[in-house]
Amino acid sequence: MKYKYVSVIYLTQYLEMSKSKIYQMAKDNEIPFYRIKGSIRFNLDDVDRWIENNCELDFNLPTLPKI
């Protein structure tokens, strides 16, 4: 079963990237993400579209607060 919204852990396997790299990319608004009940989730359709667009965002993303 393919989930629509996935966690960072799932995305690390899907993209073969480290967890810290994915968090940094979300913080810098370089990858599409959503906040759902306080946690970061990734829509696989958005991630696939992001990859197809050579990792260029073609839509607005939510921003993470500065820490």
N, C-alpha and C positions, 0 to 999 in steps of 0.2 A: 504494500500500500504506500503510495506517495502522499506525504503530508503537505498541506499547503503552507503552513507556517512552521518553521523549524527553529530549534535552539542553536546557539553558537557551537555547541558540541557536535551536533549533526552537521552543521555547515563546515566545520573543520575537516570532516571526512569527505564531504561532497566536493569541496574545493581543494582539498589537500593543502591546507594552510594552517598555520598555528592559531591557537585561540587568541593569543595576544595581538597578532596581526589583524585578525578580524575585528576585535574590539577597537583597535586603533583606527582601522578603516571606517568603522561606524562613527567613532568620535569625530573624525575628520570629514564626515559626510561623503565618503568615497564609495560606499556600497549601500544599496537600498535596504532599509530596515524599518521596523515598527516597534513601538513600545506597547506591550500588551500586559496589563496588570503589573506594571513595574519592571518587567523583564524585556530584554531585547529579543525580538523574533525576526526571522527573515522569511519573506515570501519567495518560494522557489521559482515561481513564474517571473517575478521581478528580477531575481538573481540571474536566471537564464537569459532574460532580455538584456540585462546589464552586460553579461558576457558577450552576447551577440553584437552588442554595440561597442565592442572593444573596450569594455570597462568604463564607458562614458555614460553618465547619468542623463536621461532624457526626461526626467520628471523631478518634482520637488520632494525632498526628504525631510522628515522631522530631524531636529538637532538634539544632541545630547547636551545637558547643562555642563558648563565648565566646572571642573573640580579644583 
